[in-house]
Amino acid sequence: MKVKIHTLFQYLLETTSMAPEAIVGFSLSESPRLGAFLDDLDPDLPLDWNNRDFRGLPELRTHVLAQAGLTGICGIEDVLITAGAAEANYLSIMQLVQPGDEIVVETPGWPQAEVLARAIGADIVTVERREEDSWKLSLDALKAAVTQHTRLIFLSNPNNPTGQVLGKSELEEIAGIADKVGAWLLVDEVYAGLEWQGPRAPSIAGLYSKGITTGSVSKALGLQGLRTGWLICSDPDLVMDAVILRENSSEIMNIMGEVIAELALRPDRLLPAMQAARTAGMRNLARMNDWLATQPDLSWVPPQAGLIGLGRLPQGLDSDRFARRLLEAPYRTFVLPGSAYGQPGHIRLGVGGGADVKLEKGLGRVGQALADWRNGL
């Protein structure tokens, strides 16, 4: 099995050294500094693994259940701490999907499942989210895509990269579709908690016996560098299979990631941190909408949740060419081309990152680049 590089990661690899002066499309909240946690860290903490549980610190797993609204529905034995949501997805897909199995994925969506399925030799069935439908997931299309051969359905909620949200009734219907054929249903929830319209949707692990919830502290809390995420599933065999595979990859969690994540998810820290993230996100989202209203060549469907969305470019402007032009002088601004999500006529816009990304400067430069293109420069 050979895992081939995806367009998204390829672009990041090729452009990391470009040192842009501004970023438009940052996908996570402003990152806290280590000093914010120092007073609560034990200087005598051994830098070994936690020496308590291969599934992760019990108190951390308790917090994970609480933030997901699963306290009393799932137990800490249903939680495995992983190296980010990406590892949680990896462990699930690699243990569940075999060559010839069908996996149903959404597009645009987080590309990891398709990359792994292609390497495994699984059959990939795609359900398209359409911009003219505000990027909503068609449950009729999903139902038509699922067959007796479907092994796994992979979705993100809120959707990455459009920010559209599936509510409780929709998730229950999707669980029913999966249940009819005995398929697993994995929902990546990395942006959960940053809803701009309506409440947070329930986690699928609490709605369906073959439901798998994955998440992390990376996006909403800005703690991407901790590489700390989780997998939640009430099926003990699935969790144990994930433990076994992790033993042969990352093996155990890093203790600093576990300890700091546990601090970050304590209610007295989590609630104000989420409020700060929501306040900053809503402020920047309003600014993005105001700016887009002044741009004749760019539009988007505003995200219902999360920090990113897809902006439609004018016809004839290729997203890869435009994104690379933006990295050069005089613009020196990073955006991710929509081709990373199979949408070459779009760019990813985002409102995360705090002051460091210089969003206002970036918006001005993107606007200038569009004007220059329009004028043939």
C-alpha positions as CSV (number, residue, x, y, z in Angstrom):
1,M,0.0,0.0,0.0
2,K,1.4,3.4,-1.0
3,V,-0.3,6.6,0.2
4,K,0.0,9.2,-2.5
5,I,0.2,12.9,-1.7
6,H,-3.0,15.0,-1.9
7,T,-3.2,18.3,-3.7
8,L,-3.8,20.2,-0.4
9,F,-0.6,18.8,1.3
10,Q,1.4,19.2,-1.9
11,Y,0.6,22.9,-2.1
12,L,1.5,23.4,1.6
13,L,4.8,21.6,1.1
14,E,5.7,23.7,-1.9
15,T,4.8,27.1,-0.4
16,T,5.7,26.8,3.3
17,S,9.1,28.6,2.7
18,M,7.5,31.6,0.9
19,A,7.2,33.7,4.1
20,P,4.0,35.6,3.2
21,E,3.3,38.9,5.0
22,A,-0.4,38.1,5.4
23,I,-2.7,35.1,5.4
24,V,-6.3,35.1,4.2
25,G,-7.7,31.7,5.0
26,F,-6.2,30.7,8.4
27,S,-8.1,27.7,9.6
28,L,-7.7,27.8,13.4
29,S,-8.2,30.2,16.2
30,E,-5.4,32.3,17.6
31,S,-3.0,30.1,19.4
32,P,-2.4,30.5,23.1
33,R,1.2,30.9,24.3
34,L,2.8,28.3,26.5
35,G,3.1,30.8,29.3
36,A,-0.7,30.7,29.8
37,F,-0.3,27.2,31.1
38,L,3.0,27.3,33.0
39,D,1.5,28.1,36.5
40,D,-0.6,24.8,36.3
41,L,2.3,22.6,35.0
42,D,4.2,20.4,37.4
43,P,7.9,21.0,36.9
44,D,8.6,17.5,38.2
45,L,6.4,15.9,35.6
46,P,8.3,12.9,34.1
47,L,8.6,13.3,30.4
48,D,7.6,9.6,29.9
49,W,4.2,8.5,28.8
50,N,1.4,9.0,31.3
51,N,2.0,5.6,33.0
52,R,-1.7,5.3,33.7
53,D,-3.7,4.3,30.7
54,F,-2.8,3.5,27.0
55,R,-6.0,5.3,26.0
56,G,-5.0,8.6,27.4
57,L,-5.3,10.4,30.8
58,P,-8.6,9.5,32.3
59,E,-9.3,13.1,33.3
60,L,-8.6,14.2,29.8
61,R,-11.0,11.6,28.4
62,T,-13.6,12.8,30.9
63,H,-13.3,16.4,29.6
64,V,-13.5,15.1,26.0
65,L,-16.9,13.5,26.7
66,A,-18.1,16.6,28.4
67,Q,-17.2,19.0,25.6
68,A,-18.9,16.7,23.1
69,G,-22.1,16.5,25.2
70,L,-21.6,12.8,25.7
71,T,-21.3,12.6,29.5
72,G,-23.6,9.8,30.7
73,I,-24.1,8.6,27.1
74,C,-20.6,7.3,26.5
75,G,-18.0,6.3,29.1
76,I,-14.3,7.1,29.2
77,E,-13.6,3.6,27.9
78,D,-15.1,4.8,24.7
79,V,-12.5,7.5,24.3
80,L,-9.0,7.1,22.8
81,I,-6.7,10.1,22.8
82,T,-4.8,10.4,19.5
83,A,-2.3,12.6,17.7
84,G,-4.9,15.0,16.5
85,A,-8.1,14.2,14.7
86,A,-6.1,13.2,11.7
87,E,-4.7,10.1,13.6
88,A,-8.1,9.3,14.9
89,N,-9.5,9.3,11.4
90,Y,-6.5,7.3,10.2
91,L,-6.9,4.6,12.9
92,S,-10.6,4.2,12.1
93,I,-10.3,4.0,8.3
94,M,-7.3,1.7,8.3
95,Q,-8.9,-0.8,10.6
96,L,-12.3,-0.7,9.1
97,V,-11.8,-0.4,5.3
98,Q,-10.3,-3.3,3.2
99,P,-9.6,-3.5,-0.5
100,G,-12.8,-3.7,-2.5
101,D,-15.0,-2.1,0.3
102,E,-17.0,0.9,-0.6
103,I,-16.4,4.2,1.3
104,V,-18.8,7.1,0.8
105,V,-17.3,10.6,1.1
106,E,-18.5,14.1,0.5
107,T,-17.0,16.7,-1.8
108,P,-15.9,19.3,-1.0
109,G,-14.8,17.7,2.2
110,W,-11.7,16.8,4.3
111,P,-9.6,14.8,1.8
112,Q,-7.9,12.4,4.2
113,A,-10.5,9.6,3.8
114,E,-10.3,9.6,0.1
115,V,-6.5,9.6,0.1
116,L,-6.4,6.6,2.5
117,A,-9.2,4.7,0.7
118,R,-7.4,5.0,-2.6
119,A,-4.2,3.6,-1.1
120,I,-6.1,0.7,0.5
121,G,-7.8,-0.1,-2.8
122,A,-11.3,0.6,-1.7
123,D,-14.1,1.8,-4.0
124,I,-14.8,5.5,-3.4
125,V,-18.3,6.8,-3.8
126,T,-18.6,10.6,-3.8
127,V,-21.6,12.7,-2.7
128,E,-21.4,16.2,-4.1
129,R,-22.2,19.3,-2.1
130,R,-23.4,21.9,-4.6
131,E,-22.7,25.6,-4.2
132,E,-26.1,26.5,-5.7
133,D,-27.6,24.6,-2.8
134,S,-25.5,26.6,-0.3
135,W,-23.1,23.6,0.0
136,K,-25.8,21.6,1.8
137,L,-25.4,17.9,1.9
138,S,-28.2,16.2,0.0
139,L,-29.5,13.3,2.1
140,D,-31.3,11.9,-1.0
141,A,-27.9,11.8,-2.8
142,L,-26.3,10.2,0.2
143,K,-29.0,7.6,0.4
144,A,-28.6,6.8,-3.2
145,A,-24.8,6.5,-2.8
146,V,-25.0,4.0,0.1
147,T,-25.3,0.3,-0.9
148,Q,-25.0,-3.1,0.7
149,H,-21.3,-2.9,-0.1
150,T,-20.8,0.4,1.9
151,R,-18.4,-0.2,4.7
152,L,-17.9,3.4,5.9
153,I,-19.4,6.9,5.5
154,F,-17.0,9.7,6.2
155,L,-18.3,13.2,6.8
156,S,-17.2,16.4,8.6
157,N,-19.6,18.4,10.7
158,P,-19.3,21.4,10.5
159,N,-18.2,20.7,7.0
160,N,-14.5,21.3,6.2
161,P,-14.1,23.5,4.1
162,T,-17.6,25.1,3.6
163,G,-18.7,25.5,7.2
164,Q,-22.2,24.1,6.6
165,V,-23.8,22.2,9.5
166,L,-25.8,19.0,9.8
167,G,-28.4,19.3,12.6
168,K,-29.7,16.6,14.9
169,S,-32.5,15.4,12.6
170,E,-30.2,15.2,9.6
171,L,-27.6,13.2,11.6
172,E,-30.3,10.8,12.8
173,E,-31.5,10.3,9.2
174,I,-27.9,9.7,8.1
175,A,-27.4,7.2,11.0
176,G,-30.6,5.4,9.7
177,I,-29.2,5.3,6.2
178,A,-26.0,3.7,7.6
179,D,-27.8,1.3,9.9
180,K,-29.9,-0.2,7.0
181,V,-26.7,-1.6,5.5
182,G,-24.6,-2.0,8.6
183,A,-22.1,0.7,7.6
184,W,-19.9,2.6,10.0
185,L,-20.4,6.4,10.2
186,L,-17.4,8.6,11.0
187,V,-18.0,12.3,11.6
188,D,-15.0,14.6,12.0
189,E,-16.0,17.4,14.4
190,V,-12.8,19.5,14.5
191,Y,-14.9,22.8,14.1
192,A,-17.6,21.8,16.6
193,G,-18.3,24.6,19.1
194,L,-17.8,27.4,16.6
195,E,-21.4,27.6,15.3
196,W,-22.5,31.0,14.1
197,Q,-26.1,30.0,13.5
198,G,-27.9,27.7,16.0
199,P,-26.6,25.2,18.6
200,R,-23.8,22.7,18.3
201,A,-25.0,19.4,16.7
202,P,-24.9,16.3,18.7
203,S,-22.0,13.9,18.3
204,I,-22.7,10.9,16.2
205,A,-21.1,8.6,18.8
206,G,-24.1,9.2,21.0
207,L,-26.7,8.7,18.2
208,Y,-25.5,5.5,16.5
209,S,-23.9,2.3,17.8
210,K,-21.5,2.3,14.8
211,G,-20.9,6.0,15.0
212,I,-17.4,7.3,15.4
213,T,-16.7,10.9,16.5
214,T,-13.3,12.4,16.0
215,G,-12.1,15.8,17.1
216,S,-9.2,17.8,18.6
217,V,-8.0,20.9,20.4
218,S,-6.5,22.2,17.2
219,K,-9.1,24.4,15.5
220,A,-11.4,26.1,18.0
221,L,-8.8,26.3,20.7
222,G,-5.8,27.0,18.4
223,L,-3.7,24.3,20.0
224,Q,-2.7,22.5,16.8
225,G,0.9,22.1,17.9
226,L,-0.1,19.8,20.8
227,R,-1.2,17.2,18.2
228,T,-3.9,16.1,20.6
229,G,-7.2,14.7,19.4
230,W,-9.6,11.9,20.1
231,L,-11.8,9.1,18.8
232,I,-15.1,8.3,20.5
233,C,-17.0,5.2,19.8
234,S,-19.2,2.9,21.9
235,D,-18.1,-0.2,20.1
236,P,-15.3,-1.7,22.3
237,D,-13.8,-3.7,19.4
238,L,-13.4,-0.6,17.2
239,V,-11.6,1.2,20.0
240,M,-9.3,-1.7,20.8
241,D,-8.5,-2.1,17.1
242,A,-7.5,1.6,17.0
243,V,-5.3,1.1,20.1
244,I,-3.6,-1.9,18.4
245,L,-2.9,0.1,15.2
246,R,-1.7,3.1,17.2
247,E,0.7,0.8,19.1
248,N,2.4,0.2,15.7
249,S,2.5,3.8,14.6
250,S,2.7,6.6,17.2
251,E,2.4,4.0,20.0
252,I,1.4,6.3,22.9
253,M,0.4,9.9,23.4
254,N,3.0,12.6,24.2
255,I,2.7,13.6,27.8
256,M,2.9,17.3,27.3
257,G,0.1,17.2,24.7
258,E,-2.1,15.2,27.1
259,V,-1.4,17.4,30.1
260,I,-1.8,20.8,28.4
261,A,-4.9,19.6,26.6
262,E,-6.4,18.4,29.9
263,L,-5.8,21.9,31.3
264,A,-7.3,23.5,28.2
265,L,-10.5,21.4,28.4
266,R,-11.1,22.1,32.1
267,P,-14.5,24.0,32.3
268,D,-12.9,27.0,34.0
269,R,-10.5,27.4,31.0
270,L,-12.6,26.0,28.2
271,L,-15.6,28.2,28.5
272,P,-13.8,31.6,28.4
273,A,-11.4,30.2,25.7
274,M,-14.3,29.2,23.5
275,Q,-16.1,32.5,24.1
276,A,-12.9,34.4,23.1
277,A,-12.6,32.2,20.0
278,R,-16.3,32.8,19.1
279,T,-16.0,36.6,19.6
280,A,-12.9,36.9,17.4
281,G,-14.4,34.6,14.8
282,M,-17.7,36.5,14.6
283,R,-15.8,39.8,14.4
284,N,-13.6,38.6,11.6
285,L,-16.5,36.9,9.8
286,A,-18.4,40.2,9.8
287,R,-15.4,41.9,8.4
288,M,-15.0,39.3,5.7
289,N,-18.6,39.7,4.7
290,D,-18.3,43.4,4.6
291,W,-15.2,43.2,2.4
292,L,-16.7,40.6,0.1
293,A,-19.6,43.0,-0.5
294,T,-17.1,45.4,-2.1
295,Q,-15.5,42.8,-4.4
296,P,-17.1,42.5,-7.8
297,D,-15.0,39.4,-8.6
298,L,-15.4,37.3,-5.5
299,S,-18.3,35.8,-3.6
300,W,-19.0,33.1,-1.0
301,V,-21.7,31.2,0.9
302,P,-20.9,32.3,4.5
303,P,-20.0,29.5,6.8
304,Q,-22.6,28.5,9.4
305,A,-19.8,27.4,11.6
306,G,-16.0,27.2,11.7
307,L,-13.4,29.5,10.5
308,I,-13.2,28.8,6.7
309,G,-15.3,28.9,3.6
310,L,-14.9,28.8,-0.2
311,G,-14.8,32.0,-2.2
312,R,-15.8,31.8,-5.8
313,L,-13.4,33.4,-8.3
314,P,-14.5,35.1,-11.5
315,Q,-14.8,32.8,-14.5
316,G,-11.5,32.3,-16.2
317,L,-9.3,32.8,-13.2
318,D,-7.6,29.6,-12.1
319,S,-7.2,29.2,-8.3
320,D,-3.8,27.6,-8.4
321,R,-2.4,30.4,-10.7
322,F,-4.1,33.1,-8.6
323,A,-2.8,31.6,-5.3
324,R,0.7,31.4,-6.5
325,R,0.6,34.9,-7.9
326,L,-0.6,36.2,-4.5
327,L,2.5,34.7,-2.9
328,E,4.8,36.9,-5.0
329,A,5.6,40.6,-4.7
330,P,3.8,43.0,-4.4
331,Y,1.1,40.9,-2.7
332,R,3.0,38.4,-0.5
333,T,-0.3,36.9,0.8
334,F,-1.2,33.3,1.3
335,V,-4.5,31.7,0.3
336,L,-5.2,28.1,-0.3
337,P,-6.4,27.3,-3.9
338,G,-9.8,25.6,-4.1
339,S,-8.2,22.8,-6.1
340,A,-7.1,21.4,-2.8
341,Y,-10.8,20.5,-2.3
342,G,-11.6,19.7,-5.9
343,Q,-12.9,23.2,-6.5
344,P,-10.5,24.9,-8.9
345,G,-12.7,27.9,-9.4
346,H,-12.5,28.9,-5.7
347,I,-10.0,29.9,-3.0
348,R,-10.3,29.1,0.7
349,L,-11.1,32.2,2.8
350,G,-10.8,32.2,6.5
351,V,-11.1,34.3,9.6
352,G,-8.8,32.6,12.1
353,G,-5.3,33.2,13.4
354,G,-5.6,36.5,15.4
355,A,-3.5,39.5,14.8
356,D,-0.5,37.5,13.6
357,V,-2.1,36.6,10.2
358,K,-2.7,40.3,9.4
359,L,-6.1,39.7,7.9
360,E,-6.8,43.3,7.1
361,K,-3.6,43.7,5.1
362,G,-4.3,40.4,3.4
363,L,-7.8,41.4,2.3
364,G,-6.4,44.6,0.8
365,R,-3.8,42.7,-1.2
366,V,-6.3,40.0,-2.4
367,G,-8.6,42.8,-3.5
368,Q,-5.7,44.5,-5.3
369,A,-4.7,41.3,-7.0
370,L,-8.2,40.8,-8.3
371,A,-8.4,44.4,-9.6
372,D,-5.0,43.9,-11.3
373,W,-6.3,40.7,-13.0
374,R,-9.5,42.5,-14.0
375,N,-7.3,45.3,-15.6
376,G,-5.1,42.8,-17.4
377,L,-2.0,43.5,-15.2
